[in-house]
Amino acid sequence: MAFAFRLRIAAAAAIIGAATWGTAFAQPDPAQIIRERREGLRAVGQHMEAIVAIVQSRGDARSAVPRVEAMQAFFTTFPGRFPANTQTGETRALPAIWTDAAGFTAAYNGSVAALGNLDTSDNPLLRLI
């Protein structure tokens, strides 16, 4: 469950952190891919911390909506952030991402489905806060 939660968090940050491509014919730099992946995950963590603070303070849940949407957007690009040439370097990604692609995909799909259930337009959970 913690892995799925982290995946949900990471989805939001991908949109925030996904930017530099270089030229159309250039090979992506593995170190750059890892940096962007880590920045995205860090941003997702920051979104989650902010959402927790909103919940704990019983604040206005509507202020969490952009953060949820950013996390959802990040996770739409998440699987592509783990090409084979990014297994080493400054990464804490688990080897299972590459050795158990089916397991990674299943965990990813479950996380995206759960995150998709956070319909920010009319979510009863957001009304409870």
C-alpha positions as CSV (number, residue, x, y, z in Angstrom):
1,M,0.0,0.0,0.0
2,A,2.9,2.4,0.8
3,F,4.3,1.7,-2.7
4,A,0.9,2.5,-4.3
5,F,0.6,5.7,-2.2
6,R,4.1,6.8,-3.3
7,L,3.1,6.1,-6.9
8,R,0.0,8.4,-6.5
9,I,2.2,11.1,-5.0
10,A,4.7,10.8,-7.8
11,A,2.1,11.3,-10.5
12,A,1.5,14.9,-9.6
13,A,5.1,15.8,-9.5
14,A,5.8,14.5,-13.0
15,I,3.9,17.2,-14.6
16,I,5.6,19.8,-12.4
17,G,9.1,18.3,-13.0
18,A,8.7,17.1,-16.6
19,A,10.3,19.6,-18.9
20,T,13.6,19.3,-20.8
21,W,13.9,17.1,-23.8
22,G,16.8,18.4,-25.9
23,T,16.7,18.0,-29.6
24,A,14.3,15.5,-31.3
25,F,17.2,13.2,-32.2
26,A,19.3,13.4,-29.0
27,Q,19.5,10.4,-26.7
28,P,18.0,11.3,-23.2
29,D,20.7,11.7,-20.6
30,P,20.1,9.0,-17.9
31,A,21.3,11.3,-15.1
32,Q,18.8,14.0,-16.3
33,I,15.9,11.4,-16.4
34,I,16.8,10.4,-12.8
35,R,16.9,14.0,-11.7
36,E,13.6,14.8,-13.2
37,R,12.1,11.6,-11.7
38,R,13.4,12.5,-8.2
39,E,12.2,16.1,-8.5
40,G,8.8,14.9,-9.5
41,L,8.6,12.5,-6.6
42,R,9.8,15.2,-4.2
43,A,7.1,17.5,-5.5
44,V,4.5,14.8,-5.0
45,G,5.7,14.4,-1.4
46,Q,5.3,18.2,-0.9
47,H,1.8,18.0,-2.2
48,M,0.9,15.2,0.2
49,E,2.4,17.0,3.1
50,A,0.2,20.0,2.2
51,I,-2.9,17.9,1.9
52,V,-2.2,16.3,5.3
53,A,-1.9,19.7,6.8
54,I,-5.2,20.8,5.2
55,V,-6.9,17.7,6.6
56,Q,-5.4,18.0,10.1
57,S,-6.3,21.6,10.4
58,R,-9.8,20.8,9.0
59,G,-9.1,23.5,6.4
60,D,-10.8,24.2,3.1
61,A,-10.5,21.0,1.1
62,R,-10.9,22.9,-2.1
63,S,-7.4,24.1,-1.7
64,A,-6.2,20.5,-2.1
65,V,-7.8,20.1,-5.5
66,P,-4.9,21.6,-7.6
67,R,-2.5,19.4,-5.7
68,V,-4.5,16.3,-6.3
69,E,-4.8,17.2,-10.0
70,A,-1.0,17.8,-10.2
71,M,-0.4,14.4,-8.7
72,Q,-2.8,12.7,-11.1
73,A,-1.0,14.4,-14.0
74,F,2.4,13.3,-12.8
75,F,1.4,9.7,-12.6
76,T,0.1,9.6,-16.2
77,T,3.8,9.8,-17.3
78,F,5.3,7.8,-14.5
79,P,6.1,4.4,-16.1
80,G,8.0,6.2,-18.9
81,R,10.3,7.7,-16.3
82,F,12.1,4.3,-15.8
83,P,13.9,3.5,-19.0
84,A,16.5,0.7,-18.7
85,N,19.4,3.0,-18.7
86,T,18.3,4.6,-15.4
87,Q,18.8,1.6,-13.1
88,T,22.0,3.0,-11.8
89,G,23.2,6.3,-10.7
90,E,21.7,8.6,-8.1
91,T,18.5,6.7,-7.8
92,R,16.7,4.8,-5.0
93,A,14.3,3.1,-7.4
94,L,13.8,-0.5,-6.5
95,P,15.4,-3.0,-8.9
96,A,12.0,-4.7,-9.1
97,I,10.8,-1.9,-11.3
98,W,13.0,-3.4,-14.1
99,T,13.1,-7.1,-13.0
100,D,9.4,-7.4,-12.3
101,A,7.8,-5.2,-14.9
102,A,4.4,-6.9,-14.6
103,G,4.4,-6.2,-10.8
104,F,5.4,-2.6,-11.4
105,T,2.7,-2.2,-14.0
106,A,0.1,-3.7,-11.7
107,A,1.1,-1.5,-8.8
108,Y,1.1,1.5,-11.1
109,N,-2.4,0.7,-12.5
110,G,-3.8,0.2,-9.0
111,S,-2.4,3.6,-7.9
112,V,-3.7,5.4,-11.0
113,A,-7.1,3.9,-10.4
114,A,-7.1,4.9,-6.8
115,L,-5.9,8.4,-7.6
116,G,-8.6,8.6,-10.3
117,N,-11.2,7.9,-7.7
118,L,-10.4,11.2,-6.2
119,D,-12.9,13.0,-8.4
120,T,-12.1,16.5,-7.3
121,S,-15.2,17.9,-8.8
122,D,-17.6,16.3,-6.3
123,N,-15.7,14.1,-3.9
124,P,-17.6,13.3,-0.7
125,L,-14.3,12.9,1.2
126,L,-13.4,16.5,0.4
127,R,-16.8,17.6,1.8
128,L,-16.1,15.8,5.1
129,I,-13.0,17.9,5.8
